[in-house]
Every structure is written in structure tokens, then in C-alpha cells.
Amino acid sequence: MSGAIMQFWLARAPWSKHPLVRRSDRRDSAVAVLAVVFSLLLVPMAATFGSVTYSDVNTRAAQERATATQTLATVTGLPLQRDSMQEPAVPVRASAPATWTAPDGGERSGSVQVDSDAVVGDTVLIWIDSRGEQLPAPTTGVEAAGIGVVVALAVWFTGSVIAWAGVVAMWRLGNRQRMRQWETDWSTFDEQHGRNIEW
């Protein structure tokens, strides 16, 4: 089966000299070949986009880590989810009020992310800036690499989809043109042989 399919597509190739292959077939095959080549050429381009994205994200993450520090925050109230009578079977993350010490020695307070089964007095590591304000955790190297891979795949996938959408559009246009040509040929055949062919 696979051999027959391969022979079918080789017969329709732009360079094929098969007598039954029409000009429109060669045109459609040429468009498909160009789409394949374009998709292959997109690979290094997408890899470059991904590499640049990784480098940018990793550089910003390094800057964030250089200006941020970790400190212990002490939970001063129950997590918000614990306000209900029903507790989850497995602890999940929830917000809870807490206090911590800023680099200047002053006390800061706010909401921090803790396990849903946390109690007053528990401690959790948080990131803060030079003023003691809480910060999101800096992006890790693994996360930066993941973002770069996602960007590379998105660039390649988007470009390939656009290319193959063009191929499908060309194929549909070619099919309509062939149908019109067949109608014309059958009409000519009918006129020459004096018969009325109905579909």
C-alpha cells in the first residue's frame, strides 16, 4: 500500500514525464514541494528565535536574582481556604497572611502562598527586593529553556500551518479549474458526437 502511494506521488511530481500527468498536477506538486522546503528552512530560523528568547529570559532572570533575596515569612493567620469547614484531602496552595523582616530591619506584612494545611507560626521562604517588598520567584534556568523551546515550536508550527494552508488553497483552486475544464471537454465531446450526456 505504501509503495503504491509513493508511486502515485512520484508520478505527480513536477519533474515527472508521465504522459497522464497534467500541468495542473505538476503545479500542485510543485507547491507542495515548496511547502516542504519552506518548513525545513523554518527549523533553523525557529531555533534562532528560541535561542534568542532563552537568552533574553535567562538574562532578565539573572538580573532579578541579583537584586532579590530570600527570607522567611511567618504565617500569622489561617489560609483563606481553611475558612471553610471542608478541607481538601491533599494539601493545595493557598494565600495566608504573614509577616517578614526587610533588609533594613523593619517588619513587612502581606499575603504569601502556603500549603492549605498551614497553621499560625509556620514559616515559608519568599523573595523580596531591597525595600522588603515581596517579589515573584525569579525564573529558573529550566523555565527559561522551556520558554525558548515553546517559542521555537510556535514559530515553526505557525509558519508551517500558513505554508500548508496555501497548499490546500491551491489544491482546491486547481480542483475547481479541473472540474470546469472537464465540463468544457464533455460539452465539446457531446457536440462532436451528437449525444447529450447527463450527470
N, C-alpha and C positions, 0 to 999 in steps of 0.2 A: 504493500500500500504506500509506504513512504517513498519507494523507488518510483512509483507512478506519479506521485505528487511532484517529486523532484524533476522528472522528465517534463511534466506539464509546465512548470515554471521556467525550466531551461528553454523549452520551445518558445515561450513568450518573451524571452529575454530580448533586450534592444538589439543585441548583436546577432540574434538568431536569423538564419536564412531559410527557415521553414516556409514553404510556399503558402500555407494556410494562415500564417500569422499576418494580421492586418496592421496597417500603420498605426491605428489607434491602440492596438495591443502593445506595440513596441513603445508607444508614448507612455502608456500606463506603467509598463515595466520600468522604463527609464525614470519616471517619477518615483517609483518605489525604491529603486537603487539609490537615487539621490537622497531619499529619506533615510535609508540605512547608513549611507556615508555620513550624512549630517548628524545622526545620532551617535555614530562613533567619534566624530570630531568634537562632539559636545563633552565627551568624557574628560579630556584634559582641561577643557575650559571650566567644567563644573568642579573639577578637583582644585583648580586655581581659586575659584570663588570660595570653596570650602576652606582651603588653606588660609586665605586672607581673613576670612571670618574668624577662624580659630585663633589666628594671631592677634586680631583686634580684641576679641573677648578675653583671651588669656592675659593680654597686656592690661586691660582695664581691671581684671580680677587681681592682678599683682599689685596694681595701684591701690585697690580697695583694701587688700590685706596689709599693705604698708601703712595705711592711715587708720586702720581699725584694730581694736584689741578685744580679747575675750575676757569676760568677767563673770562671776557667779551672781545670779539673781535669786533672791529668797522669796518663795511663794507666800503671799500674805492673805490669800482667800481661796476658796474652792473654785475649781474650773467651772466655767459657765454651764457646761453640760451636766455637772453634778447637781445643778439646781433642781433637776427633775428627779422623780422617785426611781425611775428605771435607769440602771446603769448598763452600758454595753458589756457583753460577755468578754470581749477583748478590748484592752485599753486603746483609745484613739487619741489623736492630738486635739487639744482644746486650748482656749485662752484662759489665763488666770492672772489676777493682779499680783504684782511683785515689786520688790524694791532692790536696788543695787547701788554700789558706790562708784562715783565718777572718778576719773583720773585726778581731779583737783581735790578729792576727799569728800565732796558733797554727796548727798543722797539723792537718787533719782527714783522715780516710780513709773509704772506703766503696765501694759498687758504683755505677757510673754506666752509662748507656746510650750505647753507641758502635756504629759500624759493625762488622760481623763481621770485616772485614779490618784492623781497627785493630791497631797494634803498640805495644810499650812505648815511651813517650816522646811519643805523640800527645796532643794536648790537646783538650778538649771543654768547651763552655760549660754550666754548671749554675746552678741557682738555689739560694741559701742564705739562711737567716734571720740575725738579728743575732748569734746564737751560733755561726754557721758550720755549722749542720746543714742537710743537703740538703733541698730542698723540691720538690714537683711544679711544673712550669711554670704560672704563673698563666693563667687562662682569658683568651683574647683576645676582642676585641670581636666578631669574626666568629663565634667559637664561641658567645658569649653570644646573638647574634642567632639562630644555628641552634637553640639550645636553646629560645628563645622561640617560634620557628616550629613546632618539633616539639610543644611543649605546646599551642599553639593548635590545630594539626591534630588532636591526640589528643582534646582537649575536644570539638571539633566532630564528629569521627568517632564517638566513644563515644556522644554524645547522639543523633546521627542513627541509629546502629545500634539503640539502645534504642527510639527512636520507631518505626522501621520494623519492628522485631520485634513491637511492639504491633499495628501494622497487619496483619502477616501472621497473628498470633494471632486478630485479629478476623475476618479473612477466612476462616480455617479454621473458626472457630466458626460463622460465618454459613453456610458451605457445609454443615456438618453439620445446622444447623437447616433449611436449604432441602431437604436430602435427606429429612429426617423429614417435612417438610410435603408434599413430593411423594408420599411413600409414603401419607400420610394421604389426600391428594386422589385418588390412584389407587384406594385402597381404597373411598373413597366413590363414585367413578365406577363401580367394579365392582359395588358393592351396588345402585346405582341402575339399572344396565343388565343386571344378572343375568349378568355374564360374569366369568370367572376369568382374570385377566391374570397371566401368569408372566414373571419376569425371567430 
